[in-house]
């Protein structure tokens, strides 16, 4: 969508000001973990919005059971967040995995309950756990979108 806005701006269909407004609206729905100000605003004001909602995470540099040599992945994972269960630092939620987005390690957990950790810092690790202690992993989060 952002590319379409930029192309329309370059083609002269919309002005730069209109493009900025449209981008701001899009950015409110998608939290960029690399934008420290936007992420700080999310942590301070919007984490409650995650409960009882569906989210889409763009994740990368994943590894299973803390082994960085395991599967590398970049893509989207979708989950239905049920409730926050902990975390004074990182945010920990009970969730149901809706779509593993091609991330093979998560494939057996599709449709099942997981514990999902969202990092409290822009460079921190997120992760997931399941009832099976062998099924867990870490990842970096690029963006989070509340659907």
MARKE-168165 format. One record per atom (N, C-alpha, C, O): residue in three letters; x, y, z. Coordinates in steps of 0.2 Angstrom, whole numbers, padded with zeros to 4 digits, always signed. Atoms other than C-alpha are relative to their C-alpha. Layout:
<rs>
AlaXYZ;...
</rs>
This chain:
<rs>
Unk+0004-0006+0000;Unk+0000+0000+0000;Unk+0004+0006+0000;Unk+0003+0011-0003;Unk-0004-0006+0000;Unk+0014+0012+0004;Unk+0003+0001-0007;Unk+0004+0007-0009;Unk-0003-0001+0007;Unk+0022+0009-0013;Unk-0005+0003-0005;Unk-0004+0007-0009;Unk+0005-0003+0004;Unk+0005+0013-0021;Unk-0001+0008+0001;Unk-0001+0012-0003;Unk+0001-0008-0001;Unk+0004+0030-0012;Unk+0006+0003-0003;Unk+0005+0009-0005;Unk-0006-0004+0003;Unk+0022+0034-0017;Unk+0000+0000-0007;Unk+0002+0005-0010;Unk+0000+0000+0007;Unk+0019+0029-0035;Unk-0005+0006-0002;Unk-0004+0009-0007;Unk+0005-0005+0001;Unk+0003+0040-0035;Unk+0003+0007+0001;Unk+0002+0012-0003;Unk-0004-0007-0001;Unk+0014+0055-0028;Unk+0004+0001-0005;Unk+0004+0007-0008;Unk-0005-0002+0006;Unk+0027+0053-0041;Unk-0003+0001-0006;Unk-0001+0005-0010;Unk+0004-0001+0007;Unk+0014+0052-0055;Unk-0004+0007+0001;Unk-0007+0009-0004;Unk+0003-0006-0001;Unk+0007+0068-0048;Unk-0008+0000+0001;Unk-0012+0005+0001;Unk+0007+0002-0001;Unk-0010+0060-0044;Unk-0002+0003+0007;Unk-0008+0006+0008;Unk+0001-0003-0006;Unk-0008+0066-0026;Unk+0006+0004+0002;Unk+0011+0003-0001;Unk-0006-0004-0002;Unk+0002+0079-0017;Unk+0004-0003+0005;Unk+0002-0008+0008;Unk-0004+0002-0006;Unk+0016+0077-0005;Unk-0003+0000+0006;Unk-0003-0005+0010;Unk+0004-0001-0006;Unk+0005+0083+0009;Unk-0005-0006+0001;Unk-0006-0009+0006;Unk+0005+0006+0000;Unk-0009+0070+0004;Unk+0004-0006+0002;Unk+0001-0011+0005;Unk-0003+0007-0001;Unk+0004+0056+0003;Unk+0003+0000+0008;Unk+0002-0006+0010;Unk-0002+0000-0007;Unk+0011+0061+0021;Unk-0006-0002+0004;Unk-0005-0006+0009;Unk+0006+0002-0004;Unk-0007+0060+0028;Unk-0002-0007-0001;Unk-0003-0010+0004;Unk+0002+0007+0001;Unk-0010+0043+0020;Unk+0005-0004+0003;Unk+0003-0009+0006;Unk-0005+0004-0003;Unk+0006+0036+0026;Unk-0001+0000+0008;Unk+0000-0005+0011;Unk+0001+0000-0007;Unk+0003+0042+0044;Unk-0006-0004+0002;Unk-0006-0007+0007;Unk+0006+0005-0002;Unk-0014+0033+0044;Unk+0002-0007-0001;Unk+0000-0011+0004;Unk-0002+0007+0000;Unk-0006+0017+0038;Unk+0005-0001+0006;Unk+0004-0007+0008;Unk-0005+0001-0006;Unk+0008+0019+0051;Unk-0003-0001+0007;Unk+0000-0004+0011;Unk+0004+0001-0006;Unk-0005+0020+0065;Unk-0002-0007+0001;Unk-0002-0010+0006;Unk+0002+0007-0001;Unk-0011+0003+0061;Unk+0006-0005+0000;Unk+0005-0011+0002;Unk-0006+0004+0000;Unk+0007-0004+0059;Unk+0005+0003+0004;Unk+0007+0008+0002;Unk-0005-0003-0005;Unk+0019-0002+0073;Unk+0007-0003-0003;Unk+0008-0009-0003;Unk-0007+0002+0002;Unk+0037-0002+0066;Unk+0005+0000+0006;Unk+0006+0005+0009;Unk-0005+0001-0006;Unk+0049-0009+0079;Unk+0007+0003-0001;Unk+0010+0004+0004;Unk-0007-0004+0001;Unk+0064+0000+0071;Unk-0001+0007+0001;Unk+0004+0011+0001;Unk+0001-0007-0001;Unk+0056+0017+0074;Unk-0001+0001+0008;Unk-0007-0001+0010;Unk+0000+0000-0007;Unk+0060+0020+0092;Unk-0006+0004+0003;Unk-0009+0002+0008;Unk+0005-0004-0003;Unk+0047+0034+0095;Unk-0007-0003-0001;Unk-0011-0003+0003;Unk+0006+0003+0001;Unk+0033+0025+0087;Unk-0001-0006+0004;Unk-0007-0007+0007;Unk+0000+0006-0005;Unk+0037+0009+0097;Unk-0001+0002+0007;Unk-0005-0001+0011;Unk+0001-0002-0007;Unk+0038+0019+0113;Unk-0007+0002+0001;Unk-0010+0001+0006;Unk+0007-0002-0001;Unk+0021+0026+0110;Unk-0005-0006+0000;Unk-0009-0006+0004;Unk+0004+0006+0000;Unk+0014+0009+0106;Unk+0001-0003+0007;Unk-0004-0005+0010;Unk-0001+0003-0007;Unk+0022+0002+0123;Unk-0004+0004+0005;Unk-0007+0001+0010;Unk+0003-0004-0005;Unk+0015+0017+0133;Unk-0008+0000-0001;Unk-0011+0001+0004;Unk+0007-0002+0001;Unk-0002+0019+0125;Unk-0005-0006-0003;Unk-0011-0005-0003;Unk+0004+0004+0005;Unk-0008+0004+0114;Unk+0001-0007+0002;Unk-0003-0011-0002;Unk-0001+0007-0001;Unk-0003-0013+0122;Unk-0007-0003+0002;Unk-0008-0009+0001;Unk+0007+0003-0002;Unk-0021-0015+0129;Unk-0004-0002-0006;Unk-0008-0007-0006;Unk+0003+0002+0007;Unk-0027-0015+0111;Unk+0001-0007-0002;Unk-0003-0009-0006;Unk-0002+0006+0003;Unk-0018-0031+0108;Unk-0005-0006+0003;Unk-0006-0011-0001;Unk+0005+0005-0003;Unk-0030-0041+0120;Unk-0006-0001-0004;Unk-0009+0004-0006;Unk+0006+0002+0004;Unk-0044-0050+0111;Unk+0000+0003-0007;Unk-0005+0005-0010;Unk+0000-0002+0007;Unk-0038-0045+0094;Unk+0005-0004-0004;Unk+0009-0008-0001;Unk-0005+0003+0005;Unk-0029-0052+0079;Unk+0006+0004-0002;Unk+0005+0010-0003;Unk-0006-0004+0002;Unk-0011-0047+0075;Unk+0003-0004-0005;Unk+0003-0010-0006;Unk-0005+0002+0005;Unk+0001-0049+0061;Unk+0007+0002+0002;Unk+0008+0008+0002;Unk-0007-0002-0001;Unk+0019-0049+0065;Unk+0004-0002-0006;Unk+0004-0007-0009;Unk-0005+0001+0005;Unk+0033-0047+0052;Unk+0006-0002+0004;Unk+0009+0002+0008;Unk-0006+0002-0004;Unk+0047-0057+0060;Unk+0006-0002-0005;Unk+0005-0004-0011;Unk-0006+0002+0003;Unk+0065-0062+0055;Unk+0005-0002+0004;Unk+0004-0002+0010;Unk-0006+0003-0003;Unk+0081-0070+0060;Unk-0003-0004+0006;Unk-0001-0004+0012;Unk+0003+0005-0005;Unk+0071-0084+0069;Unk+0005-0005+0001;Unk+0009-0007-0003;Unk-0003+0006-0002;Unk+0079-0098+0078;Unk-0003-0004+0005;Unk-0006-0001+0010;Unk+0004+0005-0004;Unk+0072-0113+0087;Unk+0005-0001+0006;Unk+0011-0003+0006;Unk-0003+0002-0006;Unk+0076-0117+0105;Unk+0007+0004+0001;Unk+0012+0000+0004;Unk-0006-0004-0001;Unk+0089-0103+0106;Unk+0006-0002-0004;Unk+0012+0000-0002;Unk-0005+0002+0005;Unk+0100-0111+0092;Unk+0000+0004-0006;Unk-0004+0003-0011;Unk+0000-0005+0006;Unk+0105-0097+0080;Unk+0002-0003-0007;Unk+0001+0000-0012;Unk-0001+0003+0006;Unk+0110-0110+0067;Unk-0006-0003-0003;Unk-0006-0006-0009;Unk+0006+0003+0003;Unk+0093-0116+0065;Unk-0004+0004-0005;Unk-0001+0009-0007;Unk+0003-0003+0006;Unk+0080-0111+0052;Unk+0000+0008+0001;Unk-0002+0011+0006;Unk+0001-0007+0001;Unk+0081-0093+0046;Unk-0006+0001-0003;Unk-0008-0002-0008;Unk+0006-0001+0003;Unk+0065-0085+0041;Unk-0001+0008+0000;Unk+0001+0011+0005;Unk+0002-0007+0000;Unk+0058-0068+0036;Unk-0007-0001-0003;Unk-0008-0003-0009;Unk+0007+0000+0003;Unk+0039-0067+0034;Unk-0005+0002+0006;Unk-0003+0005+0011;Unk+0006-0002-0004;Unk+0022-0064+0042;Unk-0003-0006+0004;Unk-0004-0011+0001;Unk+0004+0005-0004;Unk+0014-0074+0057;Unk-0006+0004+0003;Unk-0005+0010+0005;Unk+0007-0003-0002;Unk-0004-0071+0062;Unk-0002-0004+0006;Unk-0002-0010+0006;Unk+0003+0003-0006;Unk-0011-0074+0079;Unk-0006+0004+0003;Unk-0007+0009+0002;Unk+0006-0002-0003;Unk-0027-0072+0089;Unk+0002+0001+0007;Unk+0003-0004+0011;Unk-0002-0002-0006;Unk-0022-0063+0105;Unk-0006-0001+0005;Unk-0011+0002+0004;Unk+0005+0001-0005;Unk-0032-0069+0120;Unk+0000+0005+0006;Unk-0004+0008+0007;Unk-0001-0005-0006;Unk-0025-0060+0135;Unk+0007+0000+0002;Unk+0011-0004+0000;Unk-0007-0001-0003;Unk-0009-0054+0143;Unk+0000-0004+0006;Unk-0004-0004+0010;Unk-0001+0004-0006;Unk-0002-0066+0155;Unk+0006+0002+0004;Unk+0007-0001+0009;Unk-0006-0001-0004;Unk+0014-0058+0161;Unk+0004+0005-0004;Unk+0003+0007-0009;Unk-0005-0004+0003;Unk+0029-0048+0158;Unk+0000+0007+0003;Unk-0005+0012+0001;Unk-0001-0007-0002;Unk+0035-0032+0167;Unk+0005+0003-0005;Unk+0005+0009-0006;Unk-0004-0002+0005;Unk+0048-0031+0153;Unk-0003-0001-0007;Unk-0007+0003-0009;Unk+0003+0003+0006;Unk+0043-0041+0138;Unk-0007-0001+0001;Unk-0010-0002+0007;Unk+0008+0002+0000;Unk+0024-0043+0134;Unk-0001-0007-0002;Unk+0001-0009-0007;Unk+0002+0007+0001;Unk+0018-0060+0136;Unk-0007-0001+0000;Unk-0011+0001+0004;Unk+0007+0001+0001;Unk+0001-0066+0129;Unk-0001-0007-0001;Unk+0003-0011-0004;Unk+0003+0007+0002;Unk-0009-0082+0128;Unk-0003+0002-0007;Unk-0006+0007-0008;Unk+0002-0001+0007;Unk-0013-0083+0109;Unk-0002-0007-0003;Unk+0000-0012-0001;Unk+0001+0006+0004;Unk-0019-0095+0096;Unk+0003+0002-0007;Unk+0002+0007-0010;Unk-0004-0002+0006;Unk-0008-0096+0081;Unk-0005-0001-0006;Unk-0008-0007-0007;Unk+0005+0001+0006;Unk-0019-0093+0065;Unk+0004-0002-0006;Unk+0002-0006-0010;Unk-0003+0001+0007;Unk-0006-0093+0051;Unk+0008+0000+0002;Unk+0010+0005+0005;Unk-0008+0000-0002;Unk+0013-0098+0053;Unk+0003+0003-0006;Unk+0010+0004-0005;Unk-0003-0003+0006;Unk+0016-0089+0036;Unk+0006-0003-0003;Unk+0010+0000-0006;Unk-0006+0003+0003;Unk+0028-0102+0030;Unk+0006-0002+0005;Unk+0010-0005+0003;Unk-0005+0002-0005;Unk+0038-0103+0046;Unk-0001-0007+0002;Unk-0005-0008+0006;Unk+0001+0008-0001;Unk+0041-0122+0047;Unk+0000-0002+0007;Unk-0004-0006+0009;Unk+0000+0002-0007;Unk+0045-0122+0066;Unk-0007+0001+0003;Unk-0009-0003+0007;Unk+0006-0001-0002;Unk+0028-0115+0069;Unk-0006-0004-0003;Unk-0012-0004+0000;Unk+0005+0004+0004;Unk+0018-0126+0057;Unk-0004-0005+0004;Unk-0010-0005+0004;Unk+0004+0004-0005;Unk+0013-0139+0070;Unk-0004+0003+0005;Unk-0009+0000+0007;Unk+0004-0004-0005;Unk+0006-0126+0081;Unk-0006+0004-0003;Unk-0010+0007+0001;Unk+0005-0003+0003;Unk-0006-0119+0068;Unk-0007-0002+0003;Unk-0008-0008+0003;Unk+0006+0002-0003;Unk-0023-0118+0076;Unk+0000-0001+0008;Unk-0005-0003+0011;Unk-0001+0002-0007;Unk-0016-0121+0094;Unk+0002+0006+0004;Unk+0004+0011+0001;Unk-0002-0005-0005;Unk-0013-0111+0109;Unk+0008+0000+0001;Unk+0011-0005+0001;Unk-0007-0002-0001;Unk+0004-0103+0111;Unk+0001+0005+0005;Unk-0004+0009+0006;Unk-0001-0006-0004;Unk+0012-0091+0123;Unk+0005+0004-0005;Unk+0010+0002-0007;Unk-0003-0005+0004;Unk+0018-0076+0113;Unk+0004+0005+0003;Unk+0000+0009+0007;Unk-0004-0006-0003;Unk+0032-0064+0118;Unk+0001+0005-0005;Unk+0004+0004-0010;Unk-0002-0006+0004;Unk+0033-0047+0111;Unk+0005+0004+0004;Unk+0004+0006+0009;Unk-0005-0003-0004;Unk+0049-0038+0115;Unk-0002+0007+0002;Unk-0006+0010-0001;Unk+0001-0007-0002;Unk+0049-0022+0125;Unk+0005+0005-0002;Unk+0005+0011+0000;Unk-0004-0005+0003;Unk+0063-0014+0116;Unk+0001-0002-0008;Unk-0001-0007-0010;Unk+0000+0000+0007;Unk+0066-0011+0098;Unk+0005-0006-0003;Unk+0004-0008-0008;Unk-0005+0005+0003;Unk+0081-0023+0096;Unk-0001-0007+0004;Unk+0003-0011+0003;Unk+0001+0006-0004;Unk+0074-0037+0108;Unk-0003-0005-0003;Unk-0005-0005-0009;Unk+0003+0006+0003;Unk+0069-0054+0105;Unk-0007-0001+0002;Unk-0009-0001+0008;Unk+0007+0003-0001;Unk+0051-0060+0103;Unk+0001-0008+0000;Unk+0006-0010-0001;Unk-0001+0007+0000;Unk+0047-0078+0105;Unk-0007-0003+0001;Unk-0012+0000+0002;Unk+0006+0004-0001;Unk+0034-0092+0107;Unk+0002-0006+0004;Unk+0008-0009+0003;Unk-0001+0006-0004;Unk+0032-0107+0118;Unk-0007-0004-0001;Unk-0012-0001-0002;Unk+0006+0004+0000;Unk+0019-0121+0118;Unk+0000-0005+0005;Unk+0005-0005+0010;Unk+0000+0005-0005;Unk+0014-0135+0129;Unk+0006-0005+0000;Unk+0008-0008+0005;Unk-0006+0005+0002;Unk+0028-0146+0121;Unk+0006+0004+0001;Unk+0008+0009-0002;Unk-0006-0003-0002;Unk+0044-0140+0129;Unk+0005+0000-0006;Unk+0010+0005-0006;Unk-0004+0001+0006;Unk+0053-0145+0113;Unk-0002+0005-0006;Unk+0002+0007-0010;Unk+0003-0005+0005;Unk+0042-0132+0103;Unk+0001+0007+0002;Unk-0004+0009+0006;Unk-0001-0007-0002;Unk+0049-0115+0106;Unk+0005+0003-0005;Unk+0009+0000-0008;Unk-0005-0003+0004;Unk+0059-0102+0097;Unk+0000+0008+0001;Unk-0005+0011+0005;Unk-0001-0007+0000;Unk+0065-0084+0096;Unk+0000+0003-0006;Unk+0001+0000-0012;Unk+0000-0003+0006;Unk+0063-0071+0083;Unk+0001+0008+0002;Unk+0000+0010+0007;Unk+0000-0007-0001;Unk+0065-0052+0080;Unk-0006+0002-0004;Unk-0009-0001-0008;Unk+0006-0002+0003;Unk+0050-0042+0076;Unk+0001+0007-0004;Unk+0005+0011-0002;Unk-0001-0006+0004;Unk+0050-0029+0062;Unk-0006+0004+0000;Unk-0005+0010+0001;Unk+0006-0004-0001;Unk+0032-0024+0062;Unk-0005-0004+0004;Unk-0005-0010+0003;Unk+0006+0003-0003;Unk+0016-0027+0072;Unk-0006+0004-0003;Unk-0006+0010-0003;Unk+0006-0003+0003;Unk-0001-0024+0064;Unk-0006-0003+0004;Unk-0007-0009+0004;Unk+0006+0002-0004;Unk-0017-0025+0074;Unk-0006-0001-0006;Unk-0007+0005-0009;Unk+0005+0001+0006;Unk-0030-0032+0061;Unk-0007+0001+0003;Unk-0012+0000-0002;
</rs>
